[in-house]
Amino acid sequence: MAAARLRGIPTGKARRSQSVGRCGSGHGTLPSKVLVDQLGDREGSTGMNMAAPTERRLYRPRNDRWIAGVCSGLALRFGLSANVVRLLFVLSCLLPGPQFLVYLILWIILPSE
């Protein structure tokens, strides 16, 4: 019963030959050369344009410390300026809350570079 429903669906070489004709036709699809460069070929090798995401670890750097390097480490991790993070921390200390305690805990937990 399922085989009767699947008879009209092209498979294998027939499906590939139908899709090759559409690749370069300019109907909003990319040419097959561009797709192979971006996605890689069938053998499993990845294309040159597929760069692995850079991993940004949370650590306390040695070269940009004022007290313990916590604000500098947070700035590096989130791609901000260290001075901006320091200013935000000082301003946040004016508000009620456990900011100083969080700083001390991060000082203990975060590994040094």
N, C-alpha and C positions, 0 to 999 in steps of 0.2 A: 504494500500500500504506500509506504513512504517512498519506495523507488519510483512509483508512478508519478508522484509529485515532483521528484527531483529530475525527471528526464529533460525538462526544458531549460534547466540551469546549466550554462556552459562551465566546464571544469578544465583544469590543467592547462594544456597548450592553447585551447580555444579561448579561454578567458584571458590569458596573457596576450594573445594576438589582438583581441578586441581592445584591451586597455592601452596597448602600445600606440594604436592609431590616434587615441585622444591626447596623448601626452604633449605633443608639439603643436596641437591645433590652435592654441591661444584662447581657449575658452575658460580662462581663469585657473588653469592647471600649470604646474611647472614642468619644464622639459625633463625627460628621464635622466639626463646627465646631471642636472642640478639635484634631483632627488637622490641619486646614487651617491653624490658627493656629500649630501647632508645626512642621509640615513645609513649609508654603507651598503655593501653588496650582500647577496644572499648567503655567502659563506660565513658571515658573522663578523667580518671586520667592520669597524665603525668608520664613518667618514671623517674627513679632516676638520670639518666645521663643528663637530660635536665635542666641545671642550668640557672636561669634568669641572663641576663647580668647585671653587676654592673653599677650603674649610677654614673658617676663622674660629680658632679656639679662644676660650676665655682664660686669660692668664695675666699675671702682673709683670709687665716688662721692666727690665733693669735700667734702661736708659732714660726713661721719662717719668721718674717718680718725684713726687713732692713729699708725701708722707710714706705711704705704703705701696703706691702704684695701682690702687683699686680703681680710681677714676680713669686713669690712663688705660688700664686693661679693658674697662667697659667701653671707652671711646674707640679703642682699636677693634673690639668685637663688633660694635654696631656701626662703625664707619663714621664716627663723629670726631670733632676736635676735642682734644683732652681738656682744653681750657673751658670749653662750653660745658662739658660734663662736670668739671670742678665747680663752675659757677652755679649750675643747677643744683648740685649737692649742697653748696653753702646756702643758697636760697631756700632749699627744702628744709634745712635745719631750723629756719625761722618758723616753720609750721610745726604743729604738734604731731608727734609720731616717733617711731623707733629708728630714724635715719642713722644716727650715730651707732646704734647697736648693729644695724645691718652692715654698716661699713666695717665694724670690727669683725663680724662673722665672715664677711667676704675676704678680709685680710687673712684670716686663719684658713679659710677653705681654698681660696684660689692659689694654684701653684705659681711659683716664681719662674721666670723665664730661664 
